[in-house]
Amino acid sequence: MKKILVTGGDGRFANELKKIKTKYKFIFLNRNQLNICSLNSIAKVIKKYKPKTVLHLAGLSRPMNIHEKNIGKSINLNIVGTANLVTVCAKNKIKIIYFSTSYIYPGKKGNYSENDPLLPWNNYGWSKLGGECAVQMYKNSLILRACMTQKPFVHKKAYANVKSNFIYHEDIIKIFLKVLNKKGIYNIGGKSQSIYNFAKKSNSKVKKKYSNGEFPLNQNMNLQKLKII
């Protein structure tokens, strides 16, 4: 059974992954068991578990404004921590799977393919792109530029004039299990639609709101490469 070590093992995506029975042996580690900011901690864990693959889910996401208010924390967790993992994985010839984000695209024209130019529109996007840069230097890797959230939609309001590819964690896992043996970069998400239309299917009480520049309007990605699989 192929062993896959999972960082961020008590996070939202990891908790959904724990519910699924697969042919893989996932080893879920939380921040107390694995400190991604410490090369020594990572090396010890790799030596102990000897995984074939590292699924990197640990990092800083919410609240989104923390990446503006505390850039040091954002840099350390999302950029330095990811670079540390890549360094140890490369040394031990272990594959790394990195969940990036659709926020690394400019979000202005939409239909972004994996080869389009990148220009994050907020600090969260920059922090994820910083981590992605390290992963791209290591060829034994898979980068998933995802647009995912938890179910039901947790916010009271959703943008009616912003298009994206939001998909729920439980649904993205089905796709993830089909691509985890791939290498390279894949956009991964759901149907292109307004965030409001996506949200109201699981949260009937969600209200409409409109972006006046704080969110770019066309964040949807081209999923053709994923559909081929």
HELIX and SHEET records of a PDB file:
HELIX    1   1 ARG A   12  LEU A   17  1                                   6    
HELIX    2   2 LEU A   39  TYR A   49  1                                  11    
HELIX    3   3 ILE A   66  LYS A   69  1                                   4    
HELIX    4   4 ILE A   71  SER A   74  1                                   4    
HELIX    5   5 ILE A   75  VAL A   80  3                                   6    
HELIX    6   6 GLY A   81  ASN A   92  1                                  12    
HELIX    7   7 SER A  102  ILE A  104  5                                   3    
HELIX    8   8 ASN A  123  GLN A  136  1                                  14    
HELIX    9   9 HIS A  169  VAL A  179  1                                  11    
HELIX   10  10 ILE A  195  LYS A  200  1                                   6    
HELIX   11  11 GLN A  224  ILE A  228  1                                   5    
SHEET    1   A 6 LYS A  25  PHE A  28  0                                        
SHEET    2   A 6 LYS A   3  THR A   7  1                                        
SHEET    3   A 6 THR A  53  HIS A  56  1                                        
SHEET    4   A 6 LYS A  95  THR A 101  1                                        
SHEET    5   A 6 SER A 141  ALA A 146  1                                        
SHEET    6   A 6 GLY A 184  ILE A 188  1                                        
SHEET    1   B 2 MET A 148  THR A 149  0                                        
SHEET    2   B 2 ILE A 167  TYR A 168  1                                        
SHEET    1   C 2 LYS A 157  TYR A 159  0                                        
SHEET    2   C 2 LYS A 207  LYS A 209  1                                        
SHEET    1   D 2 LYS A 163  SER A 164  0                                        
SHEET    2   D 2 GLN A 193  SER A 194 -1                                        
END                                                                             
